[in-house]
C-alpha cells in the first residue's frame, strides 16, 4: 500500500495552486491530473489549497483526475467515499480541517462535497504510456517516478509533455529532476521547488 498523508509536501502544491489561481480566471474549465494518487490524500490536499485561493464559485471550474494502477481496488473505494481516519488528517491545519471535514463516526471524517465532487478517480497504468485525457493545465506526479527505471521515467515524462497544454505545468517530487533527454521540453519555474513549465 502506498504511503502518503494530507498536506504532505504542501509547499510544492501550494506554489502550484498559486500559479493556477492566476490562470483560472478567464477559463471555462481547468483540468489537473494527479498521477499516482494512492488513497487520495494528495489530490484532495491540492483541491483544498486551490479552493482556498480562488473561492467556492470559481473552484467549480476545476476538474482533478486522480489516477493510480490500484491493483486492490482500495484507492478507488476510498476516494469515492471521501472518508478518512483522523490519524490521516492530523497534520492538516486546524482551521482548514474544521472547514473541509465533517465527522461521520468516532474517528472517521468525510471531506466536504464541494471538494469531493471536483476529484474523479481513474484507474490508469502510467507505464502503458496511454493517457486517458489530454490538454491538462497541470500534472502532479510526486510519488511514482522514483519507483521507475531511468528509461521508464523518460517515457512517462514525455507522455506528460504531450498531454499538457502549451506553457502549462508539471509538479514533481522535490528530489526528482528532468532527465537530460527532456531538458529542452521543460523549464523550471522556481529555483526552490520542482515545478516545471512546458516549453
N, C-alpha and C positions, 0 to 999 in steps of 0.2 A: 504494500500500500504506500503510495507516495505521501511524503511528509510536507505539510505546509500549515500556515495558520493565518488568521486575519491580520492585516496590516504588516505582513512580512515585507521587508524592503519597500516600505511605503514611500520613502523619499524618491525612488525612481518613478513609482506610479503617480505620485503627487505632481512631479515635474511634467510628466506626460499629460496629466489632466489639465495642468496649466496651459500647455500648448493647445490642446484640443478645445479648451473652453473659449479660446480666441477664434478658432477656426469654425466653431459650430454655428455661430450667428450668420445668417445668410444661406445656410444649407438646409435643405428639406429633411435630410437624413444623414446620420453619421454612423459608420459601421466599424466595429472593432472586433478583432479576433484575438482571443486569449488561447494560445496553443499550449497544451499540457496543463489543463486546468485542475486536475485532480478532483478534490471534493468541492471545488468552487470558491475556496477562500479568496483566491487572488482576483478572479473576475468580479466577485461581489465587493471586495475592497475597492477595486478601481471604480466600480459603478457608484459607490458611496462618495468617493473623493470627487468624481466628476459632477455628481448631482449637487454636492455642496458648493461647487464653483459656478454652476450655470443656473441653478434653481429648478424647481419641480416642472414647470411647463416646458422650458427649453429641453430639459432632460428627456422628455417624451420623444425627441428626435433620435435618441441613441438606441442602437441595437448592438448588443455584445454577444458574440458567438463564442461559447466556451467549449473547447474540443479536447478530447482525450481518447486514447485507444480503449480504455475502460473494459478490460477483459472480464471483470466480475459483474459488471452492471451496477456496482455500488456508487460510482461517481454520478451517473445519470439520476439515479433514485434520490440521492442526497440533494443535488442541485434542484431537481424538480420539486422536491418537498420544501427546500429552503429552511430546514430545521437543523440546528447545531447544538451540541452540548456546551455548557457555559465555559468549560475549560478551553474550548477552541476560540472563545470570544474574549478572554480575559485581558488581552493586550490592546483591545480597542479603547480609545479614549472614552471616558465616562459619558460625556455629553453626546458623542456620536452613537455609542451603544444604546443609550436611552431613547434616542430619536429614531433609530433604524431597526430595533429588535423588540419583539413582544414575547412575553413568557407564555409557553404552552404547557409546561409541566414543571416538576420540581427543579430540574437542572437543564431544561432544554428551551431554546428560544428560536422563533421564526423571524426571518428577515422580512421587512415590510413589503407589501405588494408593489409599491412604487419602484422599488429597486428590483425585486424578484422578477417582475414581468419584463424587464429590459434585458435579461440574461437568458439565452437559449442554449441548451446543451446539444452538441453534435458529436456523435461517435466518429472518430477520424484517426487514421494512422498516418502520421507525418511522413514516414518512410515510404509510403505509397506514392508520394510526390504528386498527388492528385487533389488539388484544393477543391473544397465543396462550394466556395463562393469566390468572387473576385472584387476588385475595386474597393479595398479596405482603406479607411482613413488612418488606421493604426493596427499594428500587430504586436502583441506582448508574448514573449516566449522566454521565460526565465527559469524554468525547472526541468528542461528536457535535453537541451543540446549537449550538456556535459556528459550525458549517457551515450552519445553517438560517437562514431569514429570521425576522424577529421574529414574524410571524403563525404560521409553522410551529412555532416554539418554544412559543408559547401553546397550540397544539392538542396538541402532544406532551405537554407538562406537564399539561394537562387529562386526557389519557389516563392518564398515570401516577397522577394523583389518583384516577381512577375505579378503577384496578386495585390500589391499596394498601388494605390493611385500615385501619379507622379507627384513628387515633393512631399509625400506623406511619411509616416513614422514607424520605426521598429524599435522596441524596447527589449533589451536582453539582460541576462544575469550580469551582475556588476563585474564578474571575473571574465566574462565572455567577450572576445574581440572578433571583429570581422576578419575572415580568412584573407590571405594575400590575394587569392584569385578574384575576390569581390570588392577590393578596396576602392575601385573606381565607381562602384554602384551605390555606395552608402557614405554619407558624410556625417561625422559625429557632431551633434548639435551643441552639447555642453562638454566641457573638459572633465567634469567630475561625475557624470552619470552616463551610462551606456544607452543613450537614446540616439538613434541614427535617422537621418533623413534620406529618402530615396532620391538619388541623383538622376 
